[in-house]
């Protein structure tokens, strides 16, 4: 995509997002209540930012475990946590700032560490970590959808969305089983994209087969290594629920962990489904407000939660861009 077309797309998406945000805020009572809620967080916002950074650190650790397994220990040891974490926060900024989503964030992560580990190890490890993360998201979505449907007064629109989530997870699971059993040669078909990720004019076929072999070898990893990656992914989601609970606890004193989990699982669905929208502007607020209403909470609480979490993302993304500028 040319730079001018990318800028134009960003502007269009941003305008639509701002319009949706304004509409959502007006629908829940205007800006006064939202601003009051954000101001009520006060210095606790620092704790929200810290929890967000810790969550990024969890996925960074999961990625480093994948690097160690793929690289066989020796080469992987060259990837220090500070380098991996810097690559992570910068790539997150790229994914949020552009409508390309993962097509921007993951290549950025690979390019940031190409001087530390081999291209094959970086592409394979990033892909594998994303697969672990996707599996963990599916579990969160299934659990959240089941818990959500157990509650009364679920609006028809949200019930249909829940059914879509269940269907998507089921289809994704069937595709994953088929891929594991048949091991199709996917990467050779995607050779042009892989070449761009590698920063080369042409990716050697042997390297593509090696990357694919590492990915298909995951089921044969030592169970301890698989559990190690899985635990870091679980820690990421626990931190997300803790973040939501903390914010809601400051806004609604009698909030429960179950309600925090439901709002987080809804937010995770929005993150995955609308990653192409820069910062998911307007989308997060509309979704969070709707779920809050279904839970019997004021919709303004859901909108406030989404705005506070966006501010946290902006702070961490700014830090990621600053790290790049200093290099």
ZIUR-V648251 format. One record per backbone hydrogen bond with DSSP energy under -1.0 kcal/mol. NH is the residue of the N-H (numbers start at 0). CO is the residue of the C=O. E is the energy in kcal/mol with one decimal. If there is no record, write none. Layout:
nh=NH co=CO e=E
nh=NH co=CO e=E
This chain:
nh=5 co=1 e=-2.2
nh=6 co=2 e=-2.5
nh=7 co=3 e=-2.3
nh=8 co=4 e=-2.5
nh=9 co=5 e=-2.3
nh=10 co=6 e=-2.4
nh=11 co=7 e=-2.4
nh=12 co=8 e=-2.6
nh=13 co=9 e=-2.5
nh=14 co=10 e=-2.5
nh=15 co=11 e=-2.3
nh=16 co=12 e=-2.5
nh=17 co=13 e=-2.8
nh=18 co=14 e=-2.4
nh=19 co=15 e=-2.3
nh=20 co=16 e=-2.5
nh=21 co=17 e=-2.9
nh=22 co=18 e=-2.4
nh=23 co=19 e=-2.5
nh=24 co=20 e=-2.7
nh=25 co=21 e=-2.5
nh=26 co=22 e=-1.9
nh=27 co=23 e=-1.4
nh=28 co=25 e=-1.0
nh=29 co=24 e=-2.7
nh=34 co=30 e=-3.2
nh=35 co=31 e=-2.1
nh=36 co=32 e=-2.0
nh=37 co=33 e=-2.4
nh=38 co=34 e=-2.5
nh=39 co=35 e=-1.7
nh=40 co=37 e=-1.1
nh=43 co=40 e=-1.8
nh=44 co=41 e=-1.7
nh=45 co=42 e=-1.5
nh=47 co=43 e=-1.6
nh=48 co=44 e=-2.4
nh=49 co=45 e=-2.3
nh=50 co=46 e=-2.5
nh=51 co=47 e=-2.1
nh=52 co=48 e=-2.4
nh=53 co=49 e=-2.5
nh=54 co=50 e=-2.1
nh=55 co=51 e=-1.9
nh=56 co=52 e=-2.2
nh=57 co=53 e=-1.9
nh=58 co=54 e=-1.8
nh=59 co=55 e=-2.1
nh=60 co=56 e=-2.4
nh=61 co=57 e=-2.1
nh=62 co=58 e=-2.2
nh=63 co=59 e=-2.3
nh=64 co=60 e=-2.1
nh=65 co=61 e=-1.7
nh=66 co=62 e=-2.3
nh=67 co=63 e=-2.4
nh=68 co=64 e=-2.0
nh=69 co=65 e=-2.7
nh=70 co=66 e=-3.1
nh=72 co=67 e=-1.5
nh=76 co=72 e=-1.2
nh=77 co=74 e=-1.8
nh=78 co=75 e=-1.7
nh=79 co=77 e=-1.1
nh=83 co=79 e=-2.5
nh=84 co=80 e=-3.3
nh=85 co=81 e=-1.9
nh=86 co=82 e=-2.2
nh=87 co=83 e=-2.0
nh=88 co=84 e=-2.6
nh=89 co=85 e=-2.0
nh=90 co=86 e=-2.4
nh=91 co=87 e=-2.2
nh=92 co=88 e=-1.6
nh=93 co=89 e=-2.1
nh=94 co=90 e=-2.3
nh=95 co=91 e=-1.7
nh=96 co=92 e=-2.3
nh=97 co=93 e=-1.1
nh=100 co=97 e=-1.0
nh=102 co=99 e=-2.1
nh=103 co=100 e=-1.7
nh=104 co=100 e=-2.4
nh=105 co=101 e=-1.8
nh=107 co=103 e=-1.4
nh=108 co=104 e=-1.9
nh=109 co=105 e=-2.2
nh=110 co=106 e=-2.6
nh=111 co=107 e=-1.8
nh=115 co=112 e=-1.7
nh=116 co=112 e=-2.1
nh=121 co=117 e=-2.4
nh=122 co=118 e=-2.7
nh=123 co=119 e=-2.4
nh=124 co=120 e=-2.5
nh=125 co=121 e=-2.3
nh=126 co=122 e=-2.2
nh=127 co=123 e=-2.6
nh=128 co=124 e=-2.6
nh=129 co=125 e=-2.0
nh=130 co=126 e=-1.8
nh=131 co=127 e=-2.3
nh=132 co=128 e=-2.6
nh=133 co=129 e=-2.6
nh=134 co=130 e=-2.2
nh=135 co=131 e=-2.2
nh=136 co=132 e=-2.4
nh=137 co=133 e=-2.2
nh=138 co=134 e=-1.7
nh=139 co=135 e=-2.2
nh=140 co=136 e=-3.0
nh=141 co=137 e=-2.5
nh=142 co=138 e=-2.6
nh=143 co=139 e=-2.9
nh=144 co=140 e=-2.8
nh=145 co=141 e=-2.5
nh=146 co=142 e=-2.4
nh=147 co=143 e=-2.5
nh=148 co=144 e=-2.4
nh=150 co=147 e=-1.2
nh=158 co=154 e=-2.2
nh=159 co=155 e=-2.3
nh=160 co=156 e=-1.9
nh=161 co=157 e=-2.2
nh=162 co=158 e=-1.9
nh=163 co=159 e=-2.1
nh=164 co=160 e=-2.3
nh=165 co=161 e=-2.3
nh=166 co=162 e=-2.3
nh=167 co=163 e=-2.8
nh=168 co=164 e=-2.6
nh=169 co=165 e=-2.2
nh=170 co=166 e=-2.5
nh=171 co=167 e=-2.7
nh=172 co=168 e=-2.3
nh=173 co=169 e=-2.1
nh=174 co=170 e=-2.4
nh=175 co=171 e=-2.3
nh=176 co=172 e=-2.4
nh=177 co=173 e=-2.3
nh=178 co=174 e=-2.5
nh=179 co=175 e=-2.3
nh=180 co=176 e=-2.0
nh=181 co=177 e=-2.6
nh=182 co=178 e=-2.7
nh=185 co=183 e=-1.7
nh=189 co=185 e=-1.2
nh=190 co=187 e=-1.1
nh=193 co=189 e=-2.4
nh=194 co=190 e=-2.4
nh=195 co=191 e=-1.6
nh=196 co=192 e=-2.1
nh=197 co=193 e=-2.2
nh=199 co=194 e=-2.4
nh=207 co=203 e=-1.8
nh=208 co=204 e=-2.3
nh=209 co=205 e=-1.9
nh=210 co=206 e=-2.5
nh=211 co=207 e=-2.4
nh=212 co=208 e=-2.2
nh=213 co=209 e=-2.0
nh=214 co=210 e=-1.8
nh=215 co=211 e=-2.5
nh=216 co=212 e=-1.1
nh=217 co=214 e=-1.3
nh=219 co=216 e=-1.7
nh=220 co=217 e=-2.3
nh=225 co=221 e=-2.0
nh=226 co=222 e=-2.5
nh=227 co=223 e=-2.0
nh=228 co=224 e=-2.0
nh=229 co=225 e=-2.6
nh=230 co=226 e=-2.7
nh=231 co=227 e=-1.5
nh=232 co=228 e=-1.9
nh=233 co=229 e=-2.4
nh=234 co=230 e=-2.5
nh=235 co=231 e=-1.7
nh=236 co=232 e=-1.7
nh=237 co=233 e=-2.5
nh=238 co=234 e=-2.4
nh=239 co=235 e=-1.6
nh=240 co=236 e=-2.3
nh=241 co=237 e=-2.4
nh=242 co=238 e=-2.1
nh=243 co=239 e=-2.2
nh=244 co=240 e=-2.8
nh=245 co=241 e=-2.5
nh=246 co=242 e=-2.2
nh=247 co=243 e=-2.7
nh=248 co=244 e=-2.7
nh=249 co=245 e=-1.4
nh=250 co=246 e=-1.1
nh=251 co=247 e=-4.6
nh=254 co=251 e=-1.6
nh=259 co=255 e=-1.9
nh=260 co=256 e=-2.6
nh=261 co=257 e=-2.2
nh=262 co=258 e=-2.2
nh=263 co=259 e=-2.1
nh=264 co=260 e=-2.8
nh=265 co=261 e=-2.0
nh=266 co=262 e=-2.1
nh=267 co=263 e=-2.5
nh=268 co=264 e=-1.8
nh=269 co=265 e=-2.0
nh=270 co=266 e=-2.4
nh=271 co=267 e=-2.2
nh=272 co=268 e=-3.0
nh=273 co=269 e=-2.5
nh=276 co=273 e=-1.6
nh=279 co=276 e=-2.7
nh=280 co=277 e=-1.6
nh=283 co=279 e=-2.1
nh=285 co=281 e=-2.0
nh=286 co=282 e=-2.6
nh=287 co=283 e=-2.9
nh=288 co=284 e=-2.4
nh=289 co=285 e=-1.9
nh=290 co=286 e=-2.3
nh=291 co=287 e=-2.4
nh=292 co=288 e=-2.0
nh=293 co=289 e=-2.0
nh=294 co=290 e=-1.6
nh=295 co=292 e=-1.5
nh=296 co=291 e=-2.9
nh=300 co=297 e=-1.6
nh=302 co=298 e=-2.0
nh=303 co=299 e=-2.5
nh=304 co=300 e=-2.4
nh=305 co=301 e=-2.1
nh=306 co=302 e=-2.2
nh=307 co=303 e=-2.4
nh=308 co=304 e=-2.3
nh=309 co=305 e=-1.8
nh=310 co=306 e=-2.2
nh=311 co=307 e=-1.9
nh=312 co=308 e=-2.0
nh=313 co=309 e=-2.5
nh=314 co=310 e=-2.2
nh=315 co=311 e=-2.2
nh=316 co=312 e=-2.9
nh=317 co=313 e=-2.4
nh=318 co=314 e=-1.7
nh=319 co=315 e=-2.0
nh=320 co=316 e=-2.4
nh=321 co=317 e=-2.1
nh=322 co=318 e=-2.2
nh=323 co=319 e=-1.5
nh=324 co=320 e=-2.2
nh=325 co=321 e=-1.5
nh=326 co=323 e=-1.3
